[in-house]
Amino acid sequence: MNKVAKVTISFWIMKIIATTLGETAGDFISMSLGLGYYVAFAVTFSILAILLFFQIQSDRYRPALYWLAIIGTTTAGTEVSDLMDRSFGLGYAAGSLILVAGLLSVLAIWYYRDRDLSVYPIVKKDAEITYWLAIVFSNSLGTAFGDFLTSNLGLSYIQGALVTASIIGIVIALHYLTKLSDILLFWIAFIFTRPFGATFGDFLTKPVKDGGLSLSRGYASAIAFILLAVILFFSMPKKKKVRDRIE
């Protein structure tokens, strides 16, 4: 049975909100709680490993579990980007190149094994494992790219969001106006929805002097989580009530 969410408009809306949540929650763990990047990396990846274990062992698509795993990948992606730049001193540009290489390697292995990179439906366990590995690399790459726009290029958080929104708009246009592979366009969109949500998360929580709104990271994370839960609830197909009729 299929194990992952169908790619619809609600999928992309929830993906963007999940990336915003991942950005604010990741910064909350490493900065607000004062755990530092190494400890935060260990904490977030431990939680992600547990979530992915239950997700992969599940016998079918379970919306709540799936989206918790997506949140886990976005939060872990925040820690990966920060760790590579601030702890390892690689910089966001070099970190992005490393993550690109990792993502392409996972996709190459996936295609070599299955001759297929379809993201829906996902049925086989080995395909699902590579699916989640690709998502982890994609979300980490998206985080690093978003940080590159604001930290290296000096764009404001709104400007960074507009840049990534423009790229997403181009992908949407290519989907409807060309015959480019939907799989290729999916992964491009998946990568760039990450910095779009991340820069919005930074806009909410960074100091006013840095172009943000200076909201509490915990407060912003709670709002994003509730909003995601509400959209997930209303996007889930409702079971039809069956009534027996006695003739």
Beta strands, then each sheet from edge to edge (+ up, - down):
end
